[in-house]
Amino acid sequence: MNILLIGPQGSGKGTQADLLVKKFGFYYFEMGSFLRELAKTNPLISEYQNKKGKLVPDDVFFFAMKELLSEKIKEGNKLLLDGFPRSVRQYESLRNWFDELGINIDKAIFINIPEEITMKRLSARRTCKKCGKIWNLVTSPIPPTPEKCDCGGELVQREDDKPEKIMLRLQEYRKNTEPLLELFKKEGILAEVDGNRPIDEIATDIQQIVEKIKNDQN
């Protein structure tokens, strides 16, 4: 079983992915974390990821991603892909690769939230310079103070979480992802979930979708 988890920044994909991993045992691939790790050693990715607020070109990272996922697929892992694909081109590349491997994309789960909620949630995120933990000033968990992590490290706002960068990312999201959602609809794999609700309500809906796929395959 292979699931795509799609949604705008701040939609809570990471939180829901963590719950899915614990319940169903997926291997979790999160696009943002993967790119941030690559950005540490690849200046081009760093330029896109941290300064321009734009999507990284497909051919820059796809080879590295395939290397990682190939190993996980060989080990028999079920895949949960968070934030990837982000465009029709990326999806077609992924689907063609999966076709070569003889595996399917079973469902694309879209967590939908209004843009104003994205702005509010992302602009309130803070990252600890010492341990890397991510906090949010308006949602749970709440840091001990707006300036300090519970490890004592300084909390800072990432460049791509500042309002002007968020707007750029949302523009890119609309441009690239909305056509992708239409394609998912046509292929009959799209499931849309309202992300502007309590975490447990969203989790119930998503887990029911995955449970149905699991039961259908057994």
C-alpha positions in Angstrom: 0.0 0.0 0.0 1.4 3.4 -1.0 -0.2 6.7 0.0 0.3 10.3 -1.1 -0.4 12.9 1.6 -1.0 16.2 -0.1 -1.9 19.7 1.3 -0.7 23.3 1.6 2.0 24.3 4.0 0.7 24.2 7.6 -2.1 21.8 6.9 -0.9 19.3 9.5 0.4 16.7 7.1 3.4 15.9 9.4 1.1 15.4 12.5 -1.2 13.1 10.6 1.7 11.2 9.0 3.1 10.5 12.4 -0.2 9.0 13.5 -0.4 6.9 10.3 3.1 5.6 10.7 2.4 4.5 14.3 -0.9 2.8 13.3 0.0 1.2 9.9 3.8 1.0 9.9 4.4 3.1 6.8 7.9 4.2 5.8 7.5 8.0 5.9 9.1 10.2 3.3 8.7 13.9 4.0 9.7 16.2 1.1 10.6 19.2 3.2 13.0 17.4 5.5 14.5 15.6 2.6 15.2 18.8 0.8 16.6 20.5 3.9 19.0 17.7 4.3 20.1 18.0 0.7 20.4 21.7 1.0 23.1 21.3 3.6 25.5 19.9 0.9 23.9 21.2 -2.3 24.1 25.0 -2.8 21.5 25.0 -5.7 18.9 23.4 -3.5 19.8 25.7 -0.7 19.2 28.7 -3.0 15.7 27.5 -3.9 14.7 26.1 -0.5 15.9 28.9 1.8 16.0 32.1 -0.3 13.7 32.1 -3.3 10.7 30.3 -1.6 10.2 28.4 -4.8 9.9 24.7 -5.6 13.1 22.9 -6.3 13.5 21.8 -10.0 12.5 18.2 -10.4 15.7 16.9 -11.9 17.7 18.4 -9.1 16.4 16.0 -6.4 14.5 13.1 -8.1 17.6 10.9 -8.6 18.5 11.1 -4.9 14.9 10.5 -3.8 14.7 7.3 -6.0 17.9 6.0 -4.5 16.4 6.3 -1.0 13.0 4.9 -1.8 14.3 2.1 -3.9 16.0 0.6 -0.8 12.8 1.0 1.2 10.7 -0.7 -1.5 13.1 -3.6 -1.7 12.7 -4.1 2.0 8.9 -4.4 1.5 8.0 -1.1 3.1 4.6 0.5 2.6 5.3 4.1 1.5 3.7 7.3 2.9 4.9 10.3 0.8 4.3 13.6 2.4 4.4 16.7 0.2 5.5 14.8 -2.9 4.6 14.9 -5.7 3.9 18.7 -5.9 3.2 19.0 -9.7 1.8 16.9 -12.6 5.3 16.4 -13.9 6.5 15.0 -10.6 3.5 12.8 -10.3 4.0 11.4 -13.9 7.6 10.7 -13.1 6.7 8.9 -9.9 3.9 6.9 -11.5 6.1 5.8 -14.4 8.8 4.7 -12.0 6.2 2.8 -9.9 4.9 1.2 -13.1 8.4 -0.1 -13.8 8.5 -1.6 -10.3 5.1 -3.1 -10.6 3.6 -1.2 -7.6 0.6 1.2 -7.3 -0.3 4.6 -5.8 -3.4 3.5 -3.9 -4.7 6.9 -2.7 -3.9 10.6 -2.7 -5.2 12.1 0.6 -5.6 15.9 0.3 -5.8 17.8 3.6 -7.4 21.1 2.7 -7.2 24.3 4.7 -7.8 28.0 3.8 -4.8 30.2 2.9 -5.3 32.4 5.9 -4.8 29.5 8.2 -1.7 28.5 6.3 -0.3 32.0 6.9 -1.2 32.0 10.6 0.3 28.6 11.3 3.5 29.0 9.3 4.4 32.5 10.5 4.1 31.2 14.1 6.5 28.3 13.7 9.9 28.5 15.5 12.9 26.2 15.3 15.4 25.5 18.1 18.9 26.4 17.0 20.3 23.9 19.5 18.2 20.7 19.1 16.2 21.4 15.9 12.8 20.9 17.5 9.9 22.8 15.9 7.5 24.7 18.0 4.4 26.8 17.2 3.3 29.9 19.0 -0.4 29.5 18.3 -0.9 25.7 18.2 0.2 22.8 20.4 2.9 22.2 21.5 3.6 25.6 23.1 7.3 26.4 23.9 8.3 27.4 27.5 8.7 31.0 26.2 8.5 32.5 22.7 12.3 32.8 22.8 13.5 29.5 24.4 13.1 25.8 23.7 12.7 23.3 26.6 16.3 22.3 26.0 17.4 25.9 26.6 18.2 26.6 22.9 17.2 29.8 21.1 14.0 29.7 19.0 14.3 31.3 15.6 12.0 31.8 12.6 13.2 30.1 9.4 13.5 32.3 6.4 10.9 30.3 4.5 8.4 30.8 7.3 8.4 34.6 7.0 5.2 36.1 5.5 6.7 37.2 2.2 8.2 33.8 1.6 5.0 32.0 2.6 3.1 34.0 0.0 5.6 33.0 -2.7 5.2 29.3 -1.6 1.4 29.6 -1.8 1.6 31.0 -5.3 3.8 28.1 -6.4 1.5 25.7 -4.6 -1.6 27.0 -6.4 0.2 27.0 -9.8 1.6 23.5 -9.5 -0.7 21.5 -7.2 -4.2 22.5 -8.2 -3.8 20.8 -11.7 -2.4 17.8 -9.9 -5.5 17.5 -7.7 -7.6 17.5 -10.9 -5.5 14.7 -12.3 -6.0 12.7 -9.1 -9.8 13.2 -9.4 -9.7 11.9 -13.0 -7.7 8.8 -11.9 -10.1 8.1 -9.0 -7.5 8.2 -6.3 -8.2 11.5 -4.6 -9.7 11.7 -1.1 -10.2 15.2 0.3 -10.3 15.8 4.1 -11.2 19.1 5.9 -8.0 20.1 7.7 -9.5 23.0 9.6 -10.7 20.8 12.5 -9.3 19.2 15.6 -6.4 16.8 15.0 -8.3 13.8 16.3 -11.2 14.4 13.9 -8.9 14.7 10.9 -7.0 11.6 12.0 -10.2 9.5 12.3 -11.2 10.4 8.7 -7.8 9.7 7.3 -7.3 6.5 9.1 -10.7 5.2 8.0 -9.6 5.9 4.4 -6.4 3.9 4.8 -8.2 1.1 6.7 -10.6 0.6 3.8 -7.7 0.3 1.4 -6.0 -2.2 3.7 -9.2 -4.3 4.0 -9.9 -4.2 0.2 -6.4 -5.5 -0.4 -6.7 -8.4 2.1 
